[in-house]
Amino acid sequence: QVQVVESGGGLVQPGESLKLSCTASGSIFSIYSMGWYRQAPGKVRELVAIITSGGSINYADSVKGRFTISRDNAKNTVHLEMNNLKPEDTAVYYCHVYYSGSYLDYWGQGTQVTVSS
């Protein structure tokens, strides 16, 4: 059974930093992409950042220059370093994993990030 477990959310003030981590386990297939999405109250879930096994990266325009995604392929782990956080970054952040061998994808349970003074 595949498990996707996130950690690292919390409450911070504007301008501060947080690091999210996500680890996937339980599949015999290789992971193609790992990414972070977020959903604020009353809004649709949106892509924040995604990284492929080959190292290709995409960021949402709203986080470019502030967020950095990285990945440890050997550990099936992805991190999201978030700097200069803004109140509009407040949301539940979800880890997403796509397995190329099975063509299946999985979501984590979500971790709350709140940016408020």
Steps between C-alpha positions, in 0.01 A plus 500: 500500500643834395543762768578867446591677821559874533653701780614851579198726492425759764431862589754765405512876462532674163856491374590184688586157359372144520613171353256228400603139447321204344595134478330235289520130572334169426526471121726283286483751215725797436381849572492732202398824665452639848339832564321736731153643455307729729141585567383810681148529644246555224756452224594216267808291557796642309847385407780652706805312373583169335821310433555196277740213550724661241511826690263712291326758718197723463379766740182701523572861406388613844780310676791538255804642674363419846440123501747224414407140434755221533491124489691199627420225251665230708276581797184582299492831682419851383553825686357846456703784646275804536660838564358849538157359569198720441147486643375390158712184534264384773346170393501127550798363311471157342776273374432325170684196367473346153634152428603446140486122512145472627364826359349566840525809714456559872441791734615564851261598776598867486684728738380844607717804435379824657676831447371768731623780718 
